[in-house]
Amino acid sequence: MTESRPPVLEALRRYALSYQASVLALARWMELPVNDGTALGEVIWAEGEGAPLTPARLTARLGFTSGATNALVNRLEALGLVERSRESVDRRVVTLRATAAAHERAEPFLARGRAKLDAALAGWDSATLATVAEVLDRFASVLPGDEPRAR
């Protein structure tokens, strides 16, 4: 017999599945394979947060090898969707940025999503949203990550 899960865990699972579906929808919108669309979405998201990704950080987010990430970035670059740049003081650091063409193609899809998110958050006060963020951060901190495999 299994114990029933708290409703908050079921809600988080539904959110995770919905997020996954939105990633697939972005890939379809951009007419890209799922992995390429996921990577482009991560690049765009990071840019919007003011913290553009390096290839190493993209590798970690996608769970790929560095070689697989390099091949993926090469494909996105060949399609004119991503650019590599050296914009830090340390010119060895490569930054990934979505091109203007990528932003233009993705914007209608992303704008629709932003409007829906804004509507979903409307009416919640900042204290409640801060509590929700704290709960989500705490849940994220206990999920499995790069833990060693059991032998």
Secondary structure, 3 states (H helix, E strand, C coil): CCCCCCHHHHHHHHHHHHHHHHHHHHHHHCCCCHHHHHHHHHHHHHHHCCCCCCHHHHHHHHCCCHHHHHHHHHHHHHCCCEEEECCCCCCCCCEEEECHHHHHHHHHHHHHHHHHHHHHHCCCCHHHHHHHHHHHHHHHHHCCCCCCCCC
